[in-house]
């Protein structure tokens, strides 16, 4: 604290003659005012202080709180969707591994295209890589993506990699990479 005081000492020394001059002038003017005028100015100053506190401190804080609550709600909704989707995938794995036949590598691309068109998913790029296919979607509904993955898992397709990120729209994700391989 002493260092701060020492740092501002030269500035304060230069400003002090002006402040004392104006302070004396303000006191003289204040004394010349009638008591009624002094009280009116005091009330005005109080209202002005309350307005400044409300407008420059309270309102921005309330706006930030509302935005934070909105983000929290969005994140909670996304978490619930992810948890539900994961549960659906796990349930599909458990039941359908016994029921469905596996897809061959030759059938994989056709099956993915059929499922994507049924779910209204637009595949922006399909890139073969060794035994796998790498799929890219610009924007897709999260629920439709979960259903697609569940159907792939049902047919014995191995999900090797999934790289998805949220978008500004609730329930919409961007899939940069979905790498799948037939068993």
C-alpha positions in Angstrom: 0.0 0.0 0.0 2.9 2.3 0.8 4.3 1.7 -2.7 1.1 2.8 -4.3 0.9 5.9 -2.2 4.5 6.7 -3.1 3.8 6.2 -6.8 0.9 8.6 -6.8 2.6 11.2 -4.6 4.1 13.3 -7.5 0.7 13.3 -9.3 -1.2 14.3 -6.2 1.3 17.1 -5.5 0.6 18.6 -8.9 -3.2 18.2 -8.6 -3.5 19.4 -5.0 -3.3 23.2 -5.6 -6.1 23.0 -8.2 -8.3 20.8 -6.0 -7.9 23.1 -2.9 -8.7 26.2 -5.1 -11.9 24.6 -6.5 -12.8 23.1 -3.2 -12.7 26.5 -1.6 -14.8 28.0 -4.4 -17.4 25.2 -4.1 -17.6 25.7 -0.3 -18.2 29.5 -0.8 -21.0 28.8 -3.4 -22.5 26.2 -1.1 -22.6 28.6 1.8 -24.3 31.2 -0.4 -27.2 28.8 -1.2 -30.3 28.8 0.9 -31.0 25.8 3.2 -33.8 24.7 0.9 -31.6 24.7 -2.2 -28.9 22.8 -0.3 -31.4 20.1 0.7 -32.7 19.9 -2.9 -29.1 19.5 -4.2 -28.4 16.8 -1.5 -31.6 14.9 -2.6 -30.5 15.3 -6.3 -27.0 13.9 -5.4 -28.5 11.0 -3.6 -30.8 10.1 -6.6 -27.9 10.6 -9.0 -25.7 8.2 -6.9 -28.5 5.6 -6.8 -29.1 5.9 -10.5 -25.3 5.5 -11.3 -25.1 2.5 -9.0 -28.2 1.0 -10.6 -27.3 1.7 -14.2 -23.6 1.0 -14.2 -23.3 -1.8 -11.5 -26.7 -3.5 -10.8 -28.0 -3.7 -14.4 -24.8 -5.2 -15.9 -24.5 -7.7 -13.1 -28.1 -8.8 -13.6 -27.5 -9.1 -17.3 -24.5 -11.3 -16.7 -26.4 -13.4 -14.2 -29.2 -14.0 -16.8 -26.7 -14.9 -19.5 -24.9 -17.3 -17.1 -28.2 -18.9 -16.1 -29.1 -19.3 -19.8 -25.7 -21.0 -20.5 -26.1 -23.3 -17.6 -29.6 -24.3 -18.7 -28.3 -25.0 -22.2 -25.4 -27.0 -20.9 -27.7 -29.0 -18.6 -30.0 -29.7 -21.6 -27.1 -30.9 -23.7 -25.8 -33.1 -20.9 -29.2 -34.7 -20.5 -29.3 -35.4 -24.3 -25.8 -36.9 -24.2 -26.7 -39.1 -21.2 -29.9 -40.2 -22.8 -28.1 -40.9 -26.1 -25.4 -42.9 -24.3 -28.0 -44.9 -22.6 -29.7 -45.6 -25.9 -26.5 -46.7 -27.5 -25.6 -49.0 -24.6 -29.1 -50.5 -24.7 -28.9 -50.9 -28.4 -25.5 -52.6 -28.1 -26.8 -55.0 -25.5 -30.0 -56.1 -27.3 -29.0 -55.9 -30.9 -25.6 -57.6 -30.7 -27.6 -60.8 -30.2 -30.3 -60.0 -32.9 -28.7 -58.3 -35.8 -26.3 -59.6 -38.4 -23.0 -57.7 -38.9 -22.4 -55.6 -42.0 -19.5 -56.4 -44.3 -17.2 -53.6 -45.4 -18.9 -53.6 -48.9 -22.3 -53.0 -47.3 -21.2 -50.3 -44.9 -21.3 -47.3 -47.2 -24.7 -48.2 -48.6 -26.1 -48.8 -45.1 -24.8 -45.4 -43.9 -26.3 -43.6 -46.9 -29.6 -45.2 -46.4 -29.8 -44.5 -42.7 -28.6 -40.9 -43.2 -31.3 -40.2 -45.8 -34.0 -41.8 -43.5 -32.9 -39.5 -40.6 -32.5 -36.4 -42.8 -28.8 -36.2 -42.2 -26.7 -34.5 -44.8 -23.2 -36.1 -45.1 -20.8 -33.5 -46.3 -17.9 -35.9 -46.9 -17.1 -39.6 -46.9 -13.5 -40.6 -47.0 -12.3 -44.2 -47.1 -9.2 -44.9 -45.0 -7.9 -48.5 -45.0 -10.8 -50.6 -43.6 -12.7 -47.6 -42.2 -14.9 -44.8 -43.5 -14.5 -41.2 -42.2 -17.7 -39.2 -42.3 -18.1 -35.5 -41.8 -21.4 -33.6 -41.1 -21.7 -29.8 -41.1 -24.6 -29.6 -38.8 -26.9 -32.4 -37.6 -29.5 -32.7 -34.9 -28.0 -34.5 -31.9 -30.9 -36.9 -31.6 -30.6 -37.9 -35.2 -26.8 -38.5 -34.8 -27.4 -40.7 -31.7 -30.0 -42.7 -33.6 -27.6 -43.1 -36.5 -24.8 -44.3 -34.2 -27.2 -46.7 -32.4 -28.3 -48.2 -35.8 -24.6 -48.6 -36.8 -23.8 -50.3 -33.5 -26.9 -52.5 -33.9 -25.4 -53.8 -37.2 -22.0 -54.6 -35.6 -20.2 -51.5 -36.9 -17.4 -50.3 -34.7 -17.2 -46.6 -33.9 -13.5 -45.9 -33.9 -13.6 -42.2 -33.4 -16.2 -39.4 -33.0 -15.2 -35.8 -32.9 -18.3 -33.6 -32.4 -18.7 -30.0 -31.1 -21.8 -28.0 -30.1 -23.0 -25.1 -32.2 -24.9 -22.0 -31.2 -28.2 -23.7 -31.9 -29.6 -25.9 -29.1 -29.7 -29.6 -30.1 -27.5 -29.1 -33.2 -23.9 -30.5 -33.3 -21.1 -30.3 -35.8 -19.4 -33.6 -36.5 -15.9 -33.1 -37.7 -15.1 -36.8 -37.8 -17.0 -40.0 -37.4 -14.8 -42.9 -38.1 -16.5 -46.3 -38.5 -15.4 -49.8 -39.5 -17.3 -52.9 -40.3 -16.4 -56.0 -38.2 
